[in-house]
């Protein structure tokens, strides 16, 4: 009986073990929007490092990165992908690859938020402020832009 009542009194939300809090979801959204999928996934890794979850998060981050590379390669270098991209460009304009990249990047933010939702909720409930994302944001958006530029150059 004592074990059951003590278990009921345990807090359901716990602070991150490292004492560090994740970057805000808004910062992740903006980094993903301007930096693309690579920047979004790199930001997810930074949050995982801040929360001491790198080993837990590495499989899904790597899977999303490989999925992105596979989709981009398929859409660029296969006959089927070329037909799909041609049809999309005719319907939606020449910047459809940018739209698709941003859509994928923002979906990666959604996955990262889902994985770190308890830490985000705990940070909000404890009233702790998210760290300033300016340094990582500038580096990740710049690196994401360069990766996207290189990939676009290779695709053409």
C-alpha positions as a Markdown table, in Angstrom:
| # | Residue | x | y | z |
|---|---|---|---|---|
| 1 | Unk | 0.0 | 0.0 | 0.0 |
| 2 | Unk | 2.8 | 2.4 | 0.8 |
| 3 | Unk | 4.5 | 1.7 | -2.5 |
| 4 | Unk | 1.3 | 2.5 | -4.4 |
| 5 | Unk | 0.7 | 5.8 | -2.6 |
| 6 | Unk | 4.3 | 7.0 | -3.0 |
| 7 | Unk | 4.1 | 6.2 | -6.7 |
| 8 | Unk | 1.0 | 8.4 | -7.0 |
| 9 | Unk | 2.8 | 11.3 | -5.4 |
| 10 | Unk | 5.7 | 11.3 | -7.9 |
| 11 | Unk | 5.8 | 14.2 | -10.3 |
| 12 | Unk | 4.7 | 13.4 | -13.8 |
| 13 | Unk | 6.9 | 16.0 | -15.4 |
| 14 | Unk | 10.5 | 16.1 | -14.7 |
| 15 | Unk | 13.2 | 18.6 | -15.5 |
| 16 | Unk | 15.7 | 17.5 | -18.1 |
| 17 | Unk | 18.5 | 15.5 | -16.5 |
| 18 | Unk | 21.2 | 17.9 | -17.9 |
| 19 | Unk | 19.4 | 21.0 | -16.5 |
| 20 | Unk | 19.4 | 22.4 | -20.0 |
| 21 | Unk | 16.2 | 23.2 | -21.8 |
| 22 | Unk | 15.5 | 22.8 | -25.5 |
| 23 | Unk | 15.4 | 25.6 | -28.1 |
| 24 | Unk | 11.9 | 26.9 | -28.7 |
| 25 | Unk | 9.7 | 25.4 | -31.3 |
| 26 | Unk | 9.4 | 28.8 | -33.0 |
| 27 | Unk | 13.2 | 28.8 | -33.5 |
| 28 | Unk | 13.1 | 25.3 | -34.9 |
| 29 | Unk | 10.3 | 26.3 | -37.3 |
| 30 | Unk | 12.1 | 29.4 | -38.6 |
| 31 | Unk | 15.4 | 27.5 | -39.0 |
| 32 | Unk | 13.6 | 24.7 | -40.9 |
| 33 | Unk | 11.8 | 27.2 | -43.1 |
| 34 | Unk | 14.8 | 29.2 | -44.1 |
| 35 | Unk | 17.5 | 26.5 | -43.8 |
| 36 | Unk | 15.7 | 23.5 | -45.2 |
| 37 | Unk | 15.6 | 19.8 | -44.1 |
| 38 | Unk | 19.3 | 19.5 | -43.3 |
| 39 | Unk | 19.2 | 22.6 | -41.0 |
| 40 | Unk | 15.9 | 21.3 | -39.4 |
| 41 | Unk | 17.5 | 17.9 | -38.6 |
| 42 | Unk | 20.7 | 19.5 | -37.3 |
| 43 | Unk | 18.6 | 21.6 | -35.0 |
| 44 | Unk | 16.9 | 18.4 | -33.8 |
| 45 | Unk | 20.3 | 17.0 | -33.0 |
| 46 | Unk | 21.3 | 20.2 | -31.1 |
| 47 | Unk | 18.1 | 19.8 | -29.0 |
| 48 | Unk | 18.9 | 16.1 | -28.5 |
| 49 | Unk | 22.3 | 17.0 | -27.2 |
| 50 | Unk | 20.9 | 19.7 | -24.9 |
| 51 | Unk | 18.5 | 17.1 | -23.5 |
| 52 | Unk | 21.0 | 14.2 | -23.3 |
| 53 | Unk | 19.0 | 12.2 | -25.9 |
| 54 | Unk | 21.5 | 11.9 | -28.7 |
| 55 | Unk | 21.5 | 8.0 | -28.6 |
| 56 | Unk | 17.7 | 7.9 | -28.4 |
| 57 | Unk | 17.2 | 10.4 | -31.3 |
| 58 | Unk | 20.0 | 9.4 | -33.6 |
| 59 | Unk | 18.0 | 6.6 | -35.3 |
| 60 | Unk | 15.0 | 8.7 | -36.3 |
| 61 | Unk | 17.2 | 11.7 | -37.3 |
| 62 | Unk | 19.3 | 9.5 | -39.5 |
| 63 | Unk | 16.2 | 7.8 | -41.0 |
| 64 | Unk | 14.7 | 11.2 | -41.9 |
| 65 | Unk | 18.0 | 12.4 | -43.4 |
| 66 | Unk | 18.3 | 9.2 | -45.5 |
| 67 | Unk | 14.7 | 9.5 | -46.5 |
| 68 | Unk | 15.3 | 13.1 | -47.6 |
| 69 | Unk | 18.4 | 12.1 | -49.6 |
| 70 | Unk | 16.5 | 9.2 | -51.2 |
| 71 | Unk | 13.5 | 11.3 | -52.1 |
| 72 | Unk | 15.7 | 14.1 | -53.6 |
| 73 | Unk | 17.7 | 11.6 | -55.5 |
| 74 | Unk | 14.7 | 9.8 | -56.8 |
| 75 | Unk | 13.0 | 13.0 | -57.9 |
| 76 | Unk | 16.1 | 14.2 | -59.6 |
| 77 | Unk | 17.7 | 11.3 | -61.2 |
| 78 | Unk | 15.0 | 8.7 | -62.1 |
| 79 | Unk | 12.7 | 8.8 | -65.1 |
| 80 | Unk | 9.6 | 8.6 | -62.8 |
| 81 | Unk | 11.0 | 11.4 | -60.6 |
| 82 | Unk | 11.8 | 13.6 | -63.5 |
| 83 | Unk | 8.2 | 13.2 | -64.9 |
| 84 | Unk | 6.7 | 14.0 | -61.5 |
| 85 | Unk | 8.9 | 17.1 | -61.1 |
| 86 | Unk | 8.1 | 18.3 | -64.6 |
| 87 | Unk | 4.4 | 17.9 | -64.0 |
| 88 | Unk | 4.7 | 19.8 | -60.7 |
| 89 | Unk | 6.7 | 22.6 | -62.3 |
| 90 | Unk | 4.1 | 23.0 | -65.0 |
| 91 | Unk | 1.3 | 23.1 | -62.4 |
| 92 | Unk | 2.9 | 25.1 | -59.6 |
| 93 | Unk | 5.9 | 26.9 | -61.2 |
| 94 | Unk | 9.6 | 26.5 | -61.2 |
| 95 | Unk | 10.2 | 26.8 | -57.5 |
| 96 | Unk | 8.3 | 23.6 | -56.6 |
| 97 | Unk | 11.5 | 21.9 | -55.3 |
| 98 | Unk | 11.9 | 24.8 | -52.8 |
| 99 | Unk | 8.3 | 24.3 | -51.6 |
| 100 | Unk | 8.8 | 20.5 | -51.3 |
| 101 | Unk | 12.0 | 21.0 | -49.3 |
| 102 | Unk | 10.3 | 23.4 | -46.9 |
| 103 | Unk | 7.4 | 21.1 | -46.5 |
| 104 | Unk | 9.7 | 18.2 | -45.6 |
| 105 | Unk | 11.8 | 20.4 | -43.3 |
| 106 | Unk | 8.7 | 21.6 | -41.4 |
| 107 | Unk | 7.5 | 18.0 | -41.1 |
| 108 | Unk | 10.9 | 17.2 | -39.6 |
| 109 | Unk | 10.2 | 19.9 | -37.0 |
| 110 | Unk | 6.9 | 18.2 | -36.2 |
| 111 | Unk | 8.7 | 14.9 | -35.6 |
| 112 | Unk | 11.3 | 16.6 | -33.5 |
| 113 | Unk | 8.6 | 18.3 | -31.4 |
| 114 | Unk | 6.8 | 15.0 | -30.9 |
| 115 | Unk | 10.0 | 13.4 | -29.7 |
| 116 | Unk | 10.8 | 16.2 | -27.3 |
| 117 | Unk | 7.3 | 17.2 | -26.3 |
| 118 | Unk | 7.7 | 16.4 | -22.6 |
| 119 | Unk | 10.8 | 18.5 | -22.3 |
| 120 | Unk | 9.1 | 21.4 | -24.1 |
| 121 | Unk | 6.0 | 21.1 | -21.8 |
| 122 | Unk | 8.2 | 20.8 | -18.7 |
| 123 | Unk | 10.1 | 24.0 | -19.7 |
| 124 | Unk | 6.9 | 25.9 | -20.2 |
| 125 | Unk | 5.4 | 24.7 | -16.9 |
| 126 | Unk | 8.5 | 25.5 | -14.9 |
| 127 | Unk | 8.7 | 28.9 | -16.5 |
| 128 | Unk | 12.2 | 28.4 | -17.8 |
| 129 | Unk | 13.1 | 30.5 | -20.9 |
| 130 | Unk | 14.4 | 28.8 | -24.0 |
| 131 | Unk | 18.0 | 29.6 | -24.9 |
| 132 | Unk | 18.8 | 32.2 | -27.5 |
| 133 | Unk | 18.9 | 30.5 | -30.9 |
| 134 | Unk | 20.8 | 33.2 | -32.8 |
| 135 | Unk | 24.2 | 31.6 | -32.9 |
| 136 | Unk | 22.9 | 28.1 | -34.0 |
| 137 | Unk | 20.3 | 29.7 | -36.3 |
| 138 | Unk | 22.8 | 31.7 | -38.3 |
| 139 | Unk | 25.1 | 28.7 | -38.7 |
| 140 | Unk | 22.4 | 26.2 | -39.5 |
| 141 | Unk | 20.5 | 28.5 | -41.9 |
| 142 | Unk | 23.7 | 29.3 | -43.7 |
| 143 | Unk | 24.8 | 25.7 | -43.9 |
| 144 | Unk | 21.3 | 24.6 | -45.0 |
| 145 | Unk | 21.3 | 27.3 | -47.7 |
| 146 | Unk | 24.7 | 26.1 | -49.0 |
| 147 | Unk | 23.6 | 22.4 | -49.0 |
| 148 | Unk | 20.4 | 23.3 | -50.8 |
| 149 | Unk | 22.3 | 25.4 | -53.3 |
| 150 | Unk | 24.7 | 22.6 | -54.0 |
| 151 | Unk | 21.9 | 20.1 | -54.3 |
| 152 | Unk | 20.0 | 22.3 | -56.7 |
| 153 | Unk | 23.2 | 22.8 | -58.8 |
| 154 | Unk | 23.6 | 19.0 | -58.9 |
| 155 | Unk | 20.0 | 18.4 | -59.9 |
| 156 | Unk | 20.2 | 20.7 | -62.9 |
